[in-house]
């Protein structure tokens, strides 16, 4: 496999530091998320679990800058996402975060390659560097898809999620975030996707945050944090 | 980005196609009203071009024009032959030609006139003019060739007409196409019409085709024979005719002639003026139709905007996902705007096509029926109007785009 073996140059490693983060939603007394302190070393992987409604989504929205509301500090390499404008967070996310979600969000009429390259295409005006296409094809081979021209609509669910993994990793993000990436897959496909996600993130040297109940991740990610009622109950703390 | 828009429209092509069709028909309706009204105006104005001044007996000006210019059958009171004589001798007149209606050959009206009329209508494209009493010159669309024999029917055959025994015309010439009802007419010497209908004049009722007449036509007529004496039509004791087409020598002469021949038993009209009055009425009708069409367009536009906005709401997770993956906010805005505008632009362009095609079809149908060429012409103003509609659509497409722009990407992880 000719995937980028470590590619450290283009992927600045990112370290996360959260301090006194409080996210409240209007109409609710208790904060949806309260994290006094949490750090993640560059290249480190973190598995977040917890019952639904425990604040997993709020946590992921905060660390990816999808939602900039709240108080406190959510800083990647010193850049605090809280209080940053929506456009600034969008630009930052486009340059630093690769996202994989439970739903694949592929466009069925576009080819696998076009789907992988779409976010980059829409992130900037003008033409894409030609090397990006070579890179996309290489990544697709790496995730086990060797027909980049195939229409995304004709893929199996497992193949779709592998396409989504390739899309998340295309611009060599320093941070990879996955939200229940195996929840809509059968065990075999889920296993393969988990393997790829953890392996490729490690290869890139990217920090990895996965929210999942799937035991398949517990076996592969050492650090485990459990959310309940908006607070981390285990594995929290400023270790490392 | 274009590729993405097209691919996305491709996945929902049925819905998109329906939207485009609805827009196309709404636009086409407006285009059709505009074009058809213009065609009617242009067509009738061109048909009247050869008729500067028409003189007839007092009565309805509109009817005089409709009969003389558009050959609409109607019983007209005759003007005495003395009027024709006076006009012919008048120095302000370049020529004066009688228009006398008599009978039908198939569906074609037979019109009695003089050589001057042939020239005024644009001349012949084949054969020669009216030299013998039995000669006939046919319009460009009359289905008879040179050498054919025409038997006149009194009244149209569908209306239970009967033949004049012993009378026949020979086609000796064919008019160049004029795009007017005269293309369907059969022109014969006015003297022939007089001869065939001699006895009717005593009753002083019009030689109007289709007019109920009780003449007993079983008797044989004397066959038409001998050369045409054009001077006879200009004699003061010549029989009356329903209308006289006059070509004045100048514009000043035209006005002065109209003055002289109003009152004292005659009526003189400018067909152009009478038509302008008709257009005035027609213009009001067009305004109403145009308003209805514009209303339809507005309602369709609003409905489609709602559909597109509902679609954006329905796809907000997808839009959020694009943003979450790193698409710029402006790009999402541009995508939604382009997609909405593309649908609209396709609809408007197709609508102009549909409207023009509709106007062509309608014109062709009317032309077959009325014999007036109705030219369908797109004017610069139409393009301006279509451009305005597009600009309006471009503005309306901003709404769903703004809706998409304001969509928070945080939505995508929820649920």
Interface residues (C-beta under 8 A of the other chain):
Chain A: X57 X60 X61 X64 X66 X67 X86 X87 X90 X91 X93 X94 X95 X97 X99 X101 X103 X105 X107 X108 X109 X110 X114 X118 X119 X120 X121 X122 X123 X124 X125 X153 X167 X168 X171 X179
Chain B: X1 X3 X4 X7 X8 X10 X11 X317 X318 X321 X322 X323 X324 X325 X326 X327 X328 X329 X331 X332 X335 X408 X409 X410 X412 X413 X414
